[in-house]
Amino acid sequence: CETLLPDLTPGYLDTALQEAVDSVSKLKRALGETTAPAPERERLALALQSHLLLERLGAVLAVADTEAQALNAAAGVLEELFQVRRPLYLVHDAIKDLLLLHPEYAAKLPGLRIRLPDSNSAAAWAWNSQQPVIFSTRDAESISLLDNQLARLAGLDAVIAIPVGEAVAEGVLFGCVSGQRIPGLERFTSGLVRIGRLTGRTLARIRRQPAAPLADTAAN
């Protein structure tokens, strides 16, 4: 179940997270004692790690108060799992049909705009397909100039874009990654989808929260 529970206390979440850590530690120890081939052990270890990180992400998102906290949490999981760097979050401008940088990231690449009908960037592909997209700079025929430039600025050779939203995407989480991570990312597609949905659900919850009342500064 992916339902967020914003009424849970931080103490309860800390306890639940520690129990999850302990359970995964036991499984990892047991896994290390098996006679399974090394590639299979590595695959299972990644599955356990990703499960733990997704549980942690759900716990953090459940108590996130700002959009920045939610986006940073999602980017942090991607960095820890696959060393995804230089995260950006682009939101959809429905009137102009553009992807624009979220205010939290606007200072990183001022003026960045992606025209959805015309672009072949990873972010546009993720938005149009509503599925995570991974492009390598080695695929010169399909990768866009923008993606190529962003990857090279990060000193990497691939990019990833994940649609973010509850049922329908409202934006795209973008980052740069080593091409060596592509096979693992492709096997983790369902996890990438879940990251996008959990993050989108949290962003929607935060926006529904009433604004904090202004302090009464009138003189008595």
C-alpha positions in Angstrom: 0.0 0.0 0.0 1.4 3.4 -0.9 -1.0 5.5 1.2 0.8 8.2 3.1 -0.1 8.8 6.7 0.8 12.4 7.6 -0.7 12.0 11.1 2.0 9.6 12.2 4.4 11.0 14.7 8.1 11.3 14.0 8.8 9.0 16.9 6.6 6.3 15.5 8.2 6.6 12.1 11.7 6.4 13.6 10.8 3.2 15.4 9.2 1.7 12.3 12.3 2.6 10.2 14.7 1.0 12.7 12.6 -2.2 12.7 12.9 -2.2 8.9 16.7 -1.6 9.1 17.0 -4.5 11.5 14.9 -6.8 9.3 16.9 -6.0 6.2 20.2 -6.5 8.2 19.1 -10.0 9.2 18.2 -10.8 5.6 21.5 -9.5 4.3 23.4 -11.6 6.8 21.4 -14.7 5.8 22.0 -13.8 2.1 25.7 -13.7 2.7 25.6 -17.2 4.0 23.9 -18.6 0.9 25.7 -20.5 -1.9 23.9 -18.5 -4.6 26.1 -17.2 -7.5 27.6 -13.8 -6.9 25.4 -12.0 -9.6 22.2 -13.4 -7.9 23.4 -12.3 -4.5 24.1 -8.8 -5.8 20.7 -8.7 -7.4 19.0 -9.7 -4.2 21.1 -7.3 -2.2 20.1 -4.4 -4.5 16.4 -5.5 -4.1 16.7 -5.4 -0.3 18.5 -2.0 -0.3 16.0 -0.5 -2.7 13.1 -1.8 -0.6 14.6 -0.3 2.5 15.2 3.1 0.8 11.6 3.2 -0.6 10.3 2.6 2.9 12.5 5.3 4.2 11.3 7.7 1.4 7.7 6.9 2.3 8.4 7.8 6.0 10.1 11.0 5.1 7.5 12.1 2.6 4.7 11.4 5.2 6.0 14.2 7.4 7.4 16.5 4.7 6.1 20.1 5.2 7.5 21.8 2.0 7.9 20.9 -1.6 11.7 21.3 -1.2 11.7 18.6 1.5 9.8 16.2 -0.7 11.9 16.8 -3.8 15.2 16.5 -1.9 14.0 13.3 -0.3 13.3 11.7 -3.7 16.6 13.0 -5.2 18.4 11.6 -2.1 17.1 8.1 -2.7 18.1 8.2 -6.3 21.6 9.4 -5.3 22.0 6.7 -2.7 20.8 3.9 -4.9 22.3 4.8 -8.3 24.5 7.9 -7.6 22.2 10.1 -9.7 23.7 13.6 -9.7 22.6 17.2 -10.5 18.9 16.7 -9.8 16.4 19.1 -11.4 12.6 19.2 -11.1 10.6 20.6 -14.0 7.0 21.5 -13.7 4.4 21.7 -16.5 3.1 25.0 -17.8 -0.2 23.9 -19.3 -0.9 27.2 -21.1 2.4 27.2 -23.0 3.0 23.4 -23.0 6.5 23.8 -21.5 8.5 22.2 -18.8 10.0 24.8 -16.6 12.3 24.6 -13.6 10.6 24.5 -10.2 11.5 27.6 -8.2 13.6 25.4 -5.9 15.9 24.6 -8.8 15.5 27.8 -11.0 18.9 29.3 -9.9 20.8 26.2 -11.2 20.0 26.7 -14.9 18.2 30.1 -15.3 15.9 30.3 -18.3 15.8 26.5 -19.0 12.6 25.7 -20.9 11.7 22.5 -22.7 9.0 22.8 -25.5 7.1 19.5 -25.2 5.8 19.3 -28.8 9.3 19.8 -30.3 11.8 18.4 -27.8 13.5 14.9 -27.9 15.0 15.5 -24.4 14.7 12.8 -21.8 12.4 15.0 -19.7 10.0 15.5 -22.7 10.0 11.7 -23.4 9.2 11.0 -19.8 6.4 13.5 -19.8 4.9 12.3 -23.0 5.2 8.6 -22.3 4.4 8.9 -18.5 7.2 6.4 -17.9 10.8 6.7 -16.6 13.4 7.3 -19.4 17.2 6.7 -19.4 19.3 7.9 -22.2 23.1 7.4 -22.8 25.3 10.0 -24.4 26.8 7.1 -26.4 23.5 6.9 -28.3 24.3 10.0 -30.4 21.4 9.5 -32.7 18.7 9.7 -30.1 20.0 11.8 -27.2 19.3 15.5 -27.3 21.9 18.2 -27.3 20.5 19.5 -24.0 20.8 16.1 -22.3 24.3 15.6 -23.8 25.4 19.0 -22.4 23.9 18.4 -18.9 25.5 14.9 -18.7 28.9 16.2 -19.7 28.6 19.2 -17.2 28.1 16.6 -14.5 31.1 14.5 -15.8 28.7 11.6 -16.6 27.4 9.9 -19.7 23.7 9.2 -19.1 20.6 11.0 -18.0 17.4 9.8 -16.3 13.9 11.4 -16.2 11.0 10.3 -14.0 7.4 11.6 -14.3 6.2 12.9 -10.9 2.5 12.8 -10.1 -0.3 10.9 -8.4 -2.3 9.5 -11.3 -1.1 11.9 -14.1 2.3 13.5 -14.1 2.6 17.2 -13.1 6.3 17.4 -13.5 9.6 15.5 -14.2 12.5 14.7 -11.9 15.7 14.8 -13.9 19.3 13.8 -13.1 22.6 12.7 -14.5 24.1 9.2 -14.0 26.9 6.9 -15.0 26.1 4.7 -18.0 27.3 1.8 -15.9 24.2 2.2 -13.8 21.7 1.9 -16.7 21.2 -1.9 -16.4 20.3 -1.5 -12.7 18.0 1.4 -13.4 16.2 -0.5 -16.1 15.6 -3.4 -13.7 14.3 -0.9 -11.1 11.7 0.7 -13.4 8.8 -0.2 -11.0 10.7 1.4 -8.2 11.3 4.6 -10.2 7.6 4.7 -11.0 6.8 4.4 -7.3 9.2 7.2 -6.4 7.5 9.5 -8.9 4.0 8.6 -7.6 4.9 8.9 -3.9 6.6 12.3 -4.5 3.7 13.5 -6.6 1.2 12.5 -3.9 3.2 14.3 -1.3 3.5 17.5 -3.4 -0.3 17.4 -3.9 -0.9 17.0 -0.2 1.5 19.9 0.7 -0.3 22.2 -1.8 -3.7 21.3 -0.2 -2.5 22.4 3.2 -3.9 25.8 4.3 -1.5 28.6 4.4 -0.1 29.5 7.8 -1.9 32.5 9.2 -0.1 35.8 9.2 1.1 37.1 12.5 -1.0 40.0 13.9 1.4 42.9 14.0 -1.3 45.6 14.6 -0.5 47.8 17.6 -2.8 47.3 20.6 
